[in-house]
Amino acid sequence: MRLVAVPLPPTECSGAGDCSCSAYATVSTIIKILEEAIEKVKTLSEERQRYAAHVLEQIAGAGDDVYRLSEEERRLVREGTADLEAGRIVSDADMDAFWRRNRP
């Protein structure tokens, strides 16, 4: 699966270009944010570092192309949306158990 690049999350912005919001983020600001994130990742376990490296490689490998859903993916999204609208959701406890079983 290819990942889609997304803009930086919105932040409080004065409009003076002194923040990291997507409207004013410069390349150097983005690089600084990435470098800070990498420093944080270096403090994690080797397993989490491998996972972070894998995710970053997927993002880099995807380039700037926009991912197009297949018909099967579209069907699954519609199915999930219908479940949500009908109130069929998974409990937090079940999700925690899922992630404990499936975390890389």
FIFIPA-796908 format. One record per residue: residue number from 1; residue in three letters; chain; z, y, x of N, C-alpha, C, O in turn. Coordinates in nm, 2 decimals, decimal comma. Example, Ala and Ser with C-alpha at 12.3 -4.5 7.8 and 13.67 -1.06 7.14 Angstrom:
R;1;ALA;A;0,78;-0,57;1,32;0,78;-0,45;1,23;0,78;-0,33;1,32;0,85;-0,33;1,42
R;2;SER;A;0,71;-0,22;1,28;0,71;-0,11;1,37;0,79;0,00;1,29;0,80;0,11;1,34
//
This chain:
R;1;MET;A;0,00;-0,12;0,08;0,00;0,00;0,00;0,00;0,12;0,09;0,07;0,13;0,19
R;2;ARG;A;-0,07;0,22;0,05;-0,08;0,35;0,12;0,01;0,45;0,06;0,02;0,45;-0,06
R;3;LEU;A;0,08;0,52;0,14;0,18;0,62;0,09;0,11;0,76;0,08;0,01;0,78;0,15
R;4;VAL;A;0,15;0,84;0,00;0,10;0,98;-0,02;0,19;1,08;0,04;0,31;1,08;0,02
R;5;ALA;A;0,13;1,17;0,12;0,20;1,28;0,18;0,25;1,37;0,06;0,17;1,41;-0,02
R;6;VAL;A;0,37;1,42;0,07;0,42;1,51;-0,03;0,47;1,64;0,03;0,51;1,63;0,15
R;7;PRO;A;0,47;1,75;-0,04;0,52;1,87;0,02;0,67;1,87;0,05;0,74;1,78;-0,01
R;8;LEU;A;0,72;1,95;0,13;0,87;1,96;0,15;0,94;1,99;0,02;0,88;2,06;-0,06
R;9;PRO;A;1,06;1,94;0,00;1,13;1,97;-0,12;1,16;2,12;-0,13;1,18;2,19;-0,03
R;10;PRO;A;1,16;2,17;-0,25;1,19;2,32;-0,27;1,33;2,35;-0,22;1,43;2,27;-0,24
R;11;THR;A;1,35;2,47;-0,17;1,48;2,52;-0,13;1,50;2,66;-0,18;1,40;2,72;-0,23
R;12;GLU;A;1,61;2,71;-0,16;1,63;2,85;-0,19;1,54;2,93;-0,10;1,54;2,91;0,02
R;13;CYS;A;1,47;3,02;-0,15;1,37;3,09;-0,07;1,37;3,24;-0,10;1,36;3,28;-0,21
R;14;SER;A;1,39;3,32;0,01;1,39;3,47;-0,01;1,25;3,52;-0,02;1,23;3,64;-0,06
R;15;GLY;A;1,15;3,44;0,02;1,01;3,49;0,02;0,98;3,56;0,15;0,87;3,61;0,16
R;16;ALA;A;1,07;3,56;0,24;1,05;3,63;0,37;1,00;3,54;0,47;0,97;3,58;0,59
R;17;GLY;A;0,97;3,42;0,44;0,92;3,32;0,54;1,03;3,27;0,63;0,99;3,21;0,74
R;18;ASP;A;1,15;3,29;0,60;1,26;3,24;0,69;1,33;3,11;0,64;1,44;3,08;0,68
R;19;CYS;A;1,26;3,03;0,56;1,31;2,91;0,51;1,22;2,80;0,53;1,11;2,81;0,59
R;20;SER;A;1,26;2,68;0,49;1,17;2,56;0,51;1,10;2,52;0,38;1,06;2,40;0,37
R;21;CYS;A;1,09;2,60;0,29;1,02;2,57;0,16;0,87;2,55;0,19;0,81;2,60;0,29
R;22;SER;A;0,80;2,47;0,11;0,66;2,43;0,13;0,57;2,56;0,14;0,47;2,55;0,21
R;23;ALA;A;0,61;2,66;0,07;0,52;2,78;0,07;0,52;2,85;0,20;0,42;2,92;0,24
R;24;TYR;A;0,63;2,84;0,28;0,64;2,92;0,40;0,67;2,83;0,52;0,68;2,89;0,63
R;25;ALA;A;0,67;2,70;0,51;0,70;2,62;0,62;0,58;2,63;0,72;0,46;2,61;0,69
R;26;THR;A;0,61;2,65;0,85;0,51;2,65;0,95;0,51;2,52;1,02;0,61;2,44;1,00
R;27;VAL;A;0,41;2,49;1,10;0,41;2,36;1,17;0,53;2,35;1,26;0,59;2,24;1,27
R;28;SER;A;0,57;2,45;1,33;0,69;2,44;1,42;0,81;2,41;1,34;0,90;2,34;1,38
R;29;THR;A;0,83;2,47;1,22;0,94;2,44;1,13;0,94;2,29;1,09;1,04;2,22;1,09
R;30;ILE;A;0,82;2,24;1,05;0,81;2,10;1,01;0,84;2,01;1,13;0,91;1,91;1,11
R;31;ILE;A;0,79;2,04;1,25;0,82;1,96;1,36;0,97;1,96;1,39;1,03;1,85;1,43
R;32;LYS;A;1,03;2,07;1,38;1,18;2,08;1,40;1,25;1,99;1,30;1,35;1,92;1,34
R;33;ILE;A;1,21;1,99;1,18;1,28;1,91;1,07;1,26;1,76;1,11;1,35;1,68;1,10
R;34;LEU;A;1,14;1,72;1,15;1,11;1,59;1,19;1,19;1,55;1,31;1,25;1,44;1,32
R;35;GLU;A;1,20;1,63;1,41;1,28;1,60;1,53;1,43;1,59;1,49;1,50;1,50;1,55
R;36;GLU;A;1,48;1,67;1,40;1,62;1,65;1,36;1,64;1,52;1,29;1,74;1,46;1,30
R;37;ALA;A;1,54;1,48;1,21;1,55;1,36;1,13;1,55;1,24;1,23;1,63;1,14;1,21
R;38;ILE;A;1,47;1,25;1,33;1,46;1,14;1,43;1,60;1,13;1,51;1,64;1,02;1,54
R;39;GLU;A;1,66;1,24;1,54;1,79;1,24;1,60;1,89;1,17;1,52;1,97;1,09;1,57
R;40;LYS;A;1,89;1,19;1,39;1,98;1,12;1,29;1,95;0,97;1,29;2,04;0,89;1,29
R;41;VAL;A;1,82;0,94;1,29;1,78;0,80;1,28;1,83;0,72;1,41;1,87;0,61;1,40
R;42;LYS;A;1,83;0,79;1,52;1,88;0,73;1,65;2,02;0,68;1,64;2,06;0,60;1,72
R;43;THR;A;2,10;0,74;1,55;2,24;0,70;1,54;2,26;0,58;1,44;2,37;0,53;1,43
R;44;LEU;A;2,16;0,54;1,38;2,16;0,43;1,28;2,16;0,29;1,36;2,13;0,29;1,48
R;45;SER;A;2,18;0,19;1,28;2,17;0,05;1,34;2,03;0,02;1,38;1,94;0,09;1,33
R;46;GLU;A;2,01;-0,08;1,47;1,88;-0,11;1,51;1,79;-0,15;1,39;1,67;-0,12;1,39
R;47;GLU;A;1,85;-0,22;1,29;1,77;-0,26;1,18;1,72;-0,14;1,10;1,60;-0,14;1,06
R;48;ARG;A;1,81;-0,04;1,08;1,76;0,08;1,00;1,66;0,16;1,08;1,57;0,22;1,03
R;49;GLN;A;1,68;0,16;1,22;1,58;0,23;1,30;1,44;0,17;1,29;1,34;0,24;1,28
R;50;ARG;A;1,44;0,04;1,29;1,31;-0,04;1,27;1,25;0,00;1,14;1,13;0,02;1,13
R;51;TYR;A;1,33;0,00;1,03;1,28;0,04;0,90;1,23;0,18;0,90;1,12;0,20;0,84
R;52;ALA;A;1,30;0,27;0,95;1,25;0,41;0,96;1,12;0,42;1,04;1,03;0,49;0,99
R;53;ALA;A;1,11;0,35;1,15;0,99;0,35;1,23;0,87;0,30;1,14;0,76;0,35;1,15
R;54;HIS;A;0,90;0,19;1,07;0,80;0,13;0,99;0,75;0,22;0,88;0,63;0,24;0,86
R;55;VAL;A;0,84;0,29;0,81;0,80;0,38;0,71;0,72;0,50;0,77;0,62;0,54;0,71
R;56;LEU;A;0,76;0,55;0,88;0,69;0,66;0,94;0,55;0,62;0,98;0,46;0,70;0,97
R;57;GLU;A;0,54;0,50;1,04;0,41;0,45;1,07;0,32;0,43;0,95;0,20;0,47;0,96
R;58;GLN;A;0,37;0,39;0,84;0,29;0,38;0,72;0,24;0,52;0,67;0,13;0,53;0,63
R;59;ILE;A;0,33;0,62;0,68;0,29;0,75;0,64;0,18;0,81;0,73;0,08;0,86;0,68
R;60;ALA;A;0,21;0,79;0,86;0,11;0,84;0,96;-0,03;0,77;0,94;-0,13;0,83;0,95
R;61;GLY;A;-0,02;0,64;0,92;-0,14;0,56;0,90;-0,22;0,59;0,78;-0,34;0,57;0,77
R;62;ALA;A;-0,15;0,65;0,68;-0,22;0,68;0,55;-0,31;0,81;0,57;-0,40;0,83;0,49
R;63;GLY;A;-0,27;0,89;0,67;-0,35;1,01;0,68;-0,32;1,10;0,56;-0,22;1,10;0,50
R;64;ASP;A;-0,42;1,19;0,53;-0,40;1,28;0,42;-0,48;1,24;0,30;-0,49;1,31;0,20
R;65;ASP;A;-0,52;1,11;0,30;-0,59;1,06;0,18;-0,50;1,05;0,06;-0,38;1,02;0,08
R;66;VAL;A;-0,55;1,07;-0,06;-0,47;1,06;-0,18;-0,48;0,91;-0,23;-0,59;0,86;-0,23
R;67;TYR;A;-0,37;0,85;-0,26;-0,37;0,71;-0,30;-0,42;0,71;-0,45;-0,37;0,78;-0,53
R;68;ARG;A;-0,51;0,61;-0,47;-0,56;0,59;-0,61;-0,50;0,46;-0,66;-0,52;0,36;-0,60
R;69;LEU;A;-0,43;0,47;-0,78;-0,38;0,35;-0,84;-0,49;0,25;-0,88;-0,59;0,30;-0,93
R;70;SER;A;-0,46;0,12;-0,86;-0,56;0,02;-0,92;-0,53;0,01;-1,07;-0,43;0,07;-1,12
R;71;GLU;A;-0,61;-0,06;-1,14;-0,59;-0,08;-1,28;-0,46;-0,15;-1,30;-0,38;-0,12;-1,40
R;72;GLU;A;-0,43;-0,25;-1,22;-0,31;-0,33;-1,23;-0,19;-0,24;-1,21;-0,09;-0,25;-1,28
R;73;GLU;A;-0,19;-0,15;-1,11;-0,08;-0,06;-1,08;-0,06;0,04;-1,20;0,05;0,07;-1,24
R;74;ARG;A;-0,17;0,09;-1,26;-0,17;0,17;-1,38;-0,10;0,10;-1,49;-0,02;0,16;-1,56
R;75;ARG;A;-0,14;-0,03;-1,51;-0,07;-0,11;-1,62;0,08;-0,12;-1,60;0,15;-0,11;-1,69
R;76;LEU;A;0,12;-0,14;-1,47;0,26;-0,16;-1,44;0,33;-0,03;-1,46;0,45;-0,03;-1,51
R;77;VAL;A;0,27;0,08;-1,43;0,34;0,21;-1,45;0,36;0,24;-1,60;0,46;0,28;-1,65
R;78;ARG;A;0,25;0,21;-1,68;0,26;0,22;-1,83;0,37;0,13;-1,88;0,45;0,17;-1,97
R;79;GLU;A;0,38;0,01;-1,83;0,48;-0,09;-1,88;0,62;-0,03;-1,84;0,71;-0,04;-1,93
R;80;GLY;A;0,64;0,02;-1,72;0,77;0,07;-1,68;0,81;0,19;-1,76;0,92;0,21;-1,80
R;81;THR;A;0,71;0,28;-1,79;0,74;0,40;-1,87;0,78;0,36;-2,01;0,87;0,41;-2,07
R;82;ALA;A;0,71;0,26;-2,07;0,74;0,21;-2,20;0,89;0,15;-2,20;0,96;0,17;-2,30
R;83;ASP;A;0,92;0,07;-2,10;1,06;0,02;-2,09;1,16;0,13;-2,09;1,26;0,12;-2,15
R;84;LEU;A;1,13;0,23;-2,01;1,23;0,34;-2,00;1,24;0,41;-2,13;1,35;0,44;-2,17
R;85;GLU;A;1,13;0,44;-2,20;1,14;0,51;-2,32;1,21;0,43;-2,43;1,27;0,48;-2,52
R;86;ALA;A;1,20;0,29;-2,42;1,27;0,20;-2,51;1,42;0,18;-2,47;1,49;0,11;-2,54
R;87;GLY;A;1,46;0,24;-2,36;1,60;0,23;-2,32;1,63;0,10;-2,24;1,74;0,06;-2,22
R;88;ARG;A;1,52;0,03;-2,20;1,54;-0,09;-2,12;1,55;-0,05;-1,98;1,45;-0,04;-1,91
R;89;ILE;A;1,67;-0,04;-1,93;1,69;0,00;-1,79;1,79;-0,09;-1,72;1,86;-0,16;-1,79
R;90;VAL;A;1,78;-0,10;-1,59;1,87;-0,18;-1,51;1,99;-0,11;-1,48;1,99;0,01;-1,45
R;91;SER;A;2,11;-0,18;-1,48;2,23;-0,12;-1,45;2,24;-0,08;-1,30;2,17;-0,14;-1,22
R;92;ASP;A;2,33;0,01;-1,26;2,35;0,04;-1,12;2,40;-0,08;-1,05;2,36;-0,10;-0,93
R;93;ALA;A;2,49;-0,16;-1,11;2,54;-0,28;-1,04;2,42;-0,38;-1,01;2,42;-0,43;-0,90
R;94;ASP;A;2,33;-0,40;-1,10;2,22;-0,48;-1,08;2,13;-0,43;-0,97;2,08;-0,50;-0,89
R;95;MET;A;2,11;-0,30;-0,97;2,03;-0,24;-0,86;2,09;-0,25;-0,73;2,02;-0,28;-0,63
R;96;ASP;A;2,22;-0,23;-0,72;2,30;-0,25;-0,59;2,28;-0,39;-0,54;2,25;-0,41;-0,42
R;97;ALA;A;2,29;-0,49;-0,63;2,27;-0,63;-0,60;2,13;-0,66;-0,55;2,11;-0,73;-0,45
R;98;PHE;A;2,03;-0,60;-0,62;1,89;-0,61;-0,58;1,87;-0,56;-0,43;1,81;-0,63;-0,35
R;99;TRP;A;1,92;-0,44;-0,40;1,90;-0,38;-0,27;1,98;-0,46;-0,16;1,93;-0,47;-0,05
R;100;ARG;A;2,09;-0,52;-0,20;2,17;-0,60;-0,10;2,08;-0,72;-0,06;2,08;-0,76;0,05
R;101;ARG;A;2,01;-0,78;-0,16;1,93;-0,90;-0,14;1,80;-0,86;-0,07;1,75;-0,95;0,01
R;102;ASN;A;1,74;-0,74;-0,09;1,61;-0,72;-0,05;1,59;-0,61;0,05;1,48;-0,58;0,09
R;103;ARG;A;1,70;-0,55;0,10;1,69;-0,45;0,20;1,63;-0,51;0,33;1,68;-0,61;0,38
R;104;PRO;A;1,53;-0,45;0,39;1,47;-0,50;0,52;1,57;-0,50;0,63;1,54;-0,54;0,74
//
